[in-house]
Amino acid sequence: MTAVSTAASVGAVSANRPAALQRPLASYYLVVVSTGLLLAIGFVMVLSASSVRSYQTFHSAYAIALRQGIFIGIGLPALWVASRIPARLWRHLGLPILLAAIFLLFAVLVPGIGRNVDGARRWIALPGGFNLQPSELAKLGIAVWGADLLVRKRKLLRDWKHLVIPLVPVVGLVGVLVMLEPDMGTTIVVTSVLVALLWVVGAPGRVFAWIVGVVLALGVVMAVAEPYRLARLTSFADPCSDTHRLLKGYQACQGLQALGGGGWVGVGLGASREKWAGGLPNPYTDYVYAIVGEELGLLGTLTVLLLFATLTYAGFRIAKRTKDPFARLAATGITVWIAVQALVNMATVVGLLPVTGIPLPLISFGGSALIPTLVGIGMLLSFARDEPGAATALASQQGKLRALVLHRAAPSAGVPSRRSRPISAPVRRPVSPRR
């Protein structure tokens, strides 16, 4: 194909795209809008799904939702700060974030430090009744550190040893620590980030085969080692066949009933029946998507799915358009992290995967998952600001906004304000004489 025909084909593709997607800030605003809508939907659904449990535990239907509001209040400034950090500084932050996550992953396995809930030791108790989940920080650390590592070694990546070491052993250590908690869902997400980074740099197929084979083998060992995990797998095909035991098919069956009861438009916001005691376990954390389906119906679940698809498209668009190799790798890792986690959670709720216990990003309750996710999205915004023409367009819009604010604050031309008008002396009218 000649250069003229190539240019013509590219021009034809650009012409077929909507005009809005051809603007320099299209990726930036797609991320902002989709993230904002998912946060808003998540807060409303956490408020609805947690109201019964919140009243039973804290004697207030809004206690759990207020905590989620605190997490959002912390996460949004963190997102703003992350969006202002340049890529070169993020490269220096990757290793400290990963080392902190690995240290906390070791600490959470220590009895007395890690908190055991339903047989899983995933959280570290903090003052004020809050909990820290180190595995969520590990996702961010792997995406940032792994991208920086591969960029620094880009001239040596033709040798598979430099491609694999030390990236694969370090990620393998994180995966083993996460599986010891145990948390199979997070292990899948961590492995997905690793595969995405290696895919972008062009790793050979045998490397992916080894990684997938090792993960599957470890998964089988972990499933057989614990009876309740094996029970979840055996009840996966028909979860409603035995709903008397909580750790078998009960949760999955109740989730399917919640989705089926919602119909097309749902039973109404706040009218869920499965959130009451004896219904769906974890209705505002792992299975909040089922409550979305019950209260908002199929339209609500498809809306959430469409917003995640938009966020995923924007993330890959940023990775494709950026000229910085680190930003390309980091944006791909973060996008795959959020997309795979959302896909695994929704697939679990609709019965396509066994129960994994992984939250739905930006929707489920929990600060340990929400805040690192918002930081990762802030990184995407930082990379989007460096797209071709984006910095100039953003500066122009900020200048117009500043001028508009100053214009509205200033008095209108030719009409003096009340404070600027001179105070005239009162006019004395002549008094008519009395008759």
C-alpha positions in Angstrom: 0.0 0.0 0.0 1.4 3.4 -1.0 1.8 6.3 1.3 -1.1 8.2 -0.5 -3.5 5.2 -0.1 -2.5 4.8 3.6 -3.1 8.5 4.3 -6.5 8.2 2.5 -7.5 5.2 4.5 -6.6 6.9 7.8 -8.5 10.0 6.7 -11.5 7.9 5.9 -11.4 6.2 9.3 -11.1 9.6 11.0 -14.0 11.0 9.0 -16.2 8.1 10.0 -15.6 8.8 13.7 -18.0 11.2 15.6 -16.7 14.7 15.7 -16.6 14.6 19.5 -14.1 11.7 19.5 -11.8 13.7 17.2 -11.2 16.4 19.8 -8.0 16.5 21.8 -9.8 16.2 25.2 -12.2 13.4 24.2 -10.3 10.7 26.2 -10.1 13.1 29.2 -13.8 13.8 29.3 -14.8 10.2 28.7 -12.9 9.2 31.8 -14.3 12.1 33.9 -17.9 11.5 32.9 -17.9 7.7 33.1 -16.1 7.8 36.5 -18.4 10.5 37.9 -21.6 8.6 36.9 -20.3 5.3 38.2 -19.4 7.0 41.5 -22.9 8.5 41.8 -24.6 5.3 41.0 -22.4 3.4 43.4 -23.1 5.8 46.3 -26.9 5.6 45.7 -26.9 1.8 45.5 -24.7 1.5 48.6 -27.1 3.8 50.4 -30.1 1.6 49.3 -28.5 -1.8 49.7 -26.9 -1.1 53.1 -29.9 0.6 54.8 -31.2 -2.5 56.5 -27.8 -3.8 57.7 -26.8 -0.3 58.7 -29.9 0.2 60.9 -29.5 -3.2 62.5 -25.9 -2.6 63.4 -25.6 1.2 63.9 -29.3 2.1 64.6 -29.1 4.4 61.6 -30.0 3.6 58.0 -27.3 6.0 56.7 -24.2 5.0 58.7 -22.6 2.7 56.1 -23.5 5.1 53.3 -21.8 8.0 55.2 -18.7 5.9 55.4 -18.8 5.5 51.7 -19.2 9.2 51.4 -16.1 9.7 53.5 -14.2 7.3 51.2 -15.4 9.3 48.1 -14.4 12.5 49.9 -10.9 11.1 50.3 -10.7 9.5 46.9 -11.7 12.5 44.8 -8.9 14.8 46.0 -6.5 11.9 45.6 -7.7 11.5 42.0 -7.2 15.3 41.4 -3.6 15.1 42.9 -2.8 12.0 40.8 -4.1 13.8 37.6 -1.6 16.6 38.3 1.5 14.3 38.8 3.5 14.0 35.6 4.5 10.6 34.2 8.2 11.0 35.1 7.3 11.3 38.8 4.9 8.3 38.7 7.9 6.3 37.5 9.7 7.0 40.8 6.6 6.2 42.8 6.0 2.7 41.4 8.6 0.9 43.5 7.7 2.5 46.9 4.1 1.7 46.3 4.8 -1.9 45.4 7.2 -2.4 48.4 4.6 -1.0 50.8 2.0 -3.3 49.3 4.2 -6.4 49.7 5.1 -5.5 53.3 1.4 -5.1 54.1 0.6 -8.4 52.4 3.1 -10.2 54.7 1.7 -8.3 57.7 -2.0 -9.2 56.9 -1.1 -12.9 57.2 0.3 -12.5 60.7 -2.3 -13.5 63.4 -3.2 -10.5 65.5 -2.5 -8.1 62.7 -4.7 -9.4 59.9 -8.4 -9.5 60.5 -10.1 -12.8 59.8 -13.6 -12.5 58.3 -15.5 -15.6 57.0 -12.3 -17.6 56.8 -10.3 -15.0 54.8 -7.5 -12.9 56.3 -7.5 -9.9 53.9 -7.8 -6.8 56.1 -5.8 -4.9 58.6 -7.9 -3.1 61.3 -7.4 0.6 61.5 -8.6 3.1 64.2 -12.2 4.3 63.8 -13.6 1.0 62.7 -11.9 1.2 59.2 -10.1 -1.6 57.5 -7.2 -1.7 55.0 -6.9 -4.3 52.3 -3.3 -4.4 51.1 -4.1 -6.4 47.9 -5.9 -3.4 46.4 -2.7 -1.3 46.8 -0.7 -4.1 45.1 -2.7 -3.8 41.9 -1.7 -0.2 41.6 1.9 -0.9 42.5 2.3 -3.7 39.9 0.8 -1.5 37.1 3.1 1.4 37.8 6.3 -0.5 38.8 5.9 -3.0 36.0 5.5 -0.3 33.4 8.6 1.5 34.6 10.6 -1.7 34.8 9.8 -2.7 31.2 10.6 0.8 29.9 14.0 0.8 31.6 14.8 -2.6 30.1 13.3 -2.0 26.7 16.6 -2.5 24.9 17.0 -5.9 26.5 13.5 -7.3 26.1 14.5 -9.4 23.0 16.0 -11.8 25.5 13.1 -13.6 27.3 15.1 -13.8 30.5 15.2 -10.0 30.8 11.5 -10.0 29.8 10.5 -12.4 32.6 13.0 -11.5 35.4 12.3 -9.8 37.8 8.8 -8.9 36.7 7.2 -12.4 36.7 8.8 -13.6 40.0 7.7 -10.4 41.9 4.2 -10.6 40.6 4.2 -14.3 41.4 5.2 -13.4 45.0 2.3 -11.0 45.2 -0.1 -13.6 43.7 1.0 -16.2 46.2 0.6 -13.9 49.1 -2.9 -12.9 47.9 -3.9 -16.5 47.4 -2.8 -17.3 51.0 -5.4 -14.9 52.3 -7.2 -16.4 50.3 -8.5 -14.2 47.5 -8.7 -15.9 44.1 -10.5 -13.0 42.4 -7.7 -10.5 43.2 -5.2 -13.1 42.0 -6.9 -13.2 38.6 -6.8 -9.4 38.4 -3.1 -9.3 39.3 -2.3 -11.9 36.7 -4.3 -10.0 34.1 -2.2 -6.9 34.7 1.0 -8.9 34.3 -0.3 -10.4 31.0 -1.4 -7.0 29.7 2.1 -5.5 30.4 3.8 -8.4 28.7 1.4 -8.3 25.8 2.1 -4.6 25.0 5.9 -5.2 24.9 5.4 -8.2 22.6 6.2 -11.2 24.8 6.2 -14.6 23.0 3.3 -16.9 23.3 5.2 -19.5 25.4 5.6 -16.9 28.2 1.8 -16.5 28.4 1.3 -20.3 28.3 3.6 -20.7 31.3 1.9 -18.0 33.3 -1.6 -19.2 32.6 -0.6 -22.8 33.4 1.0 -21.9 36.7 -2.0 -19.8 37.8 -4.4 -22.6 36.9 -2.4 -25.2 38.7 -2.2 -23.0 41.8 -5.9 -22.4 41.6 -6.7 -26.1 41.5 -4.5 -26.7 44.5 -6.1 -23.9 46.5 -9.6 -25.1 45.5 -8.9 -28.7 46.6 -7.1 -27.7 49.8 -10.2 -26.0 51.3 -13.5 -27.8 51.4 -15.6 -24.6 51.1 -13.9 -23.5 47.9 -14.4 -27.0 46.4 -18.1 -26.8 47.4 -18.4 -23.4 45.6 -17.0 -25.0 42.4 -19.1 -28.1 42.6 -22.3 -26.0 43.2 -21.4 -23.5 40.3 -23.3 -25.4 37.6 -26.6 -25.4 39.6 -26.3 -23.0 42.6 -29.9 -23.3 43.6 -29.7 -27.1 44.0 -28.5 -26.7 47.6 -29.2 -23.3 49.2 -29.2 -24.4 52.8 -25.5 -23.9 53.3 -24.2 -20.4 53.0 -20.8 -21.3 51.6 -22.2 -23.4 48.8 -24.9 -22.1 46.4 -26.9 -19.9 48.6 -25.3 -16.6 47.8 -25.2 -17.2 44.0 -28.8 -18.4 44.0 -30.0 -15.4 45.9 -28.1 -13.1 43.5 -29.8 -14.7 40.5 -33.2 -14.3 42.2 -32.5 -10.6 42.8 -31.6 -10.2 39.1 -34.6 -12.1 37.9 -37.0 -10.2 40.2 -35.9 -6.9 38.7 -37.3 -7.5 35.3 -36.8 -4.7 32.7 -37.1 -1.6 34.9 -36.7 -3.0 38.4 -38.9 -2.9 41.5 -37.9 0.6 42.3 -35.0 2.4 44.0 -34.9 1.3 47.6 -37.5 -1.4 47.2 -35.2 -4.4 47.1 -36.4 -7.5 49.0 -33.0 -9.3 48.9 -31.3 -6.7 51.1 -33.3 -7.7 54.1 -32.1 -10.1 56.7 -32.2 -13.7 55.4 -31.8 -12.5 51.8 -28.7 -11.9 49.8 -25.4 -11.8 51.7 -23.1 -8.9 51.1 -25.7 -6.9 49.2 -23.6 -3.6 49.3 -20.2 -5.1 48.7 -19.5 -8.1 46.4 -23.1 -8.5 45.2 -24.2 -4.9 44.8 -24.6 -5.5 41.1 -27.5 -7.9 42.0 -29.2 -5.1 43.9 -28.7 -2.8 40.9 -30.5 -5.4 38.8 -33.3 -5.9 41.3 -34.1 -2.2 41.9 -33.2 -0.7 38.5 -33.8 -3.8 36.3 -32.1 -4.8 33.2 -31.8 -1.2 32.1 -29.8 -0.3 35.2 -27.4 -3.2 34.8 -26.8 -2.4 31.1 -26.2 1.2 32.1 -23.5 0.2 34.5 -22.0 -2.2 31.9 -22.0 0.6 29.3 -20.3 3.0 31.7 -17.5 0.5 32.4 -17.2 -0.2 28.6 -16.8 3.6 28.1 -14.2 3.9 30.8 -12.3 0.9 29.3 -12.5 2.4 25.8 -11.1 5.7 27.1 -8.3 4.0 28.9 -7.1 2.0 25.9 -7.5 5.2 23.8 -5.2 7.0 26.1 -2.7 4.2 25.9 -2.8 4.2 22.1 -2.5 8.0 21.6 0.2 8.7 24.1 3.8 9.1 22.9 5.3 8.1 26.3 6.1 4.4 26.5 5.7 4.4 30.3 2.3 6.0 30.0 1.3 3.5 27.4 2.2 0.6 29.6 0.8 2.1 32.8 -2.5 3.1 31.1 -2.9 -0.4 29.7 -2.2 -2.0 33.1 -4.7 0.3 35.0 -7.4 -0.1 32.4 -7.1 -3.9 32.3 -7.1 -4.0 36.2 -10.4 -2.0 36.3 -12.0 -3.8 33.4 -11.1 -7.3 34.5 -12.2 -6.7 38.0 -15.5 -5.3 36.9 -16.0 -8.2 34.4 -15.2 -10.9 37.0 -17.6 -9.3 39.6 -20.5 -9.0 37.1 -19.8 -12.4 35.7 -20.0 -13.9 39.2 -23.3 -12.2 40.0 -24.9 -13.4 36.8 -23.7 -16.9 37.3 -21.0 -17.2 34.7 -18.2 -17.6 37.2 -17.9 -19.2 40.7 -18.2 -16.8 43.7 -14.8 -15.1 44.0 -15.5 -12.3 46.6 -14.2 -9.4 44.6 -15.8 -5.9 44.7 -17.2 -4.0 41.7 -15.0 -1.0 41.1 -16.4 2.4 41.9 -19.8 0.8 42.9 -19.2 -1.5 45.8 -18.7 -0.3 49.4 -15.1 0.0 50.7 -12.4 2.5 50.8 -9.5 0.1 50.3 -10.7 -0.7 46.8 -12.2 2.7 46.0 -9.3 5.0 46.8 -6.5 3.1 44.8 -8.9 2.8 41.9 -9.5 6.6 41.9 -5.7 7.1 42.1 -5.3 4.9 39.1 -8.0 6.8 37.2 -6.2 10.0 38.2 -3.1 8.6 36.4 -5.2 8.0 33.3 -6.3 11.7 33.4 -2.6 12.7 33.8 -1.7 10.8 30.7 -4.7 12.1 28.8 -3.6 15.7 29.5 -0.4 14.9 27.6 -2.1 13.6 24.5 -1.4 15.6 21.3 -3.2 19.0 21.5 -4.8 18.2 24.9 -2.6 20.5 27.0 -3.3 23.4 24.6 -7.1 22.7 24.5 -7.3 22.3 28.3 -5.4 25.6 28.9 -7.7 27.4 26.4 -10.8 26.1 28.2 -9.5 27.0 31.6 -8.7 30.5 30.2 -12.2 30.9 28.9 -13.7 29.7 32.1 -11.5 32.1 34.1 -12.5 35.0 31.9 -16.2 34.1 32.2 -15.9 34.0 36.0 -14.2 37.4 36.1 -16.7 38.9 33.7 -19.6 37.8 35.9 -17.9 39.1 39.0 -17.1 42.5 37.5 -19.9 45.2 37.1 -21.5 45.6 33.7 -19.9 48.1 31.3 -21.4 51.6 31.5 -23.5 50.8 34.5 -21.8 51.8 37.7 -22.3 49.5 40.7 -24.0 50.6 43.8 -20.8 51.0 45.6 -19.2 53.1 42.8 -22.2 55.5 42.4 -21.6 58.9 44.0 -23.9 59.7 46.9 -25.8 62.8 45.8 -27.2 65.3 48.3 -30.9 65.1 48.9 -33.0 67.5 46.8 -34.9 70.1 48.9 -38.2 70.9 47.5 -39.7 74.3 48.1 -42.4 74.3 50.8 -45.6 76.0 49.7 -46.9 78.7 52.1 -49.8 77.9 54.2 -53.1 79.5 53.3 
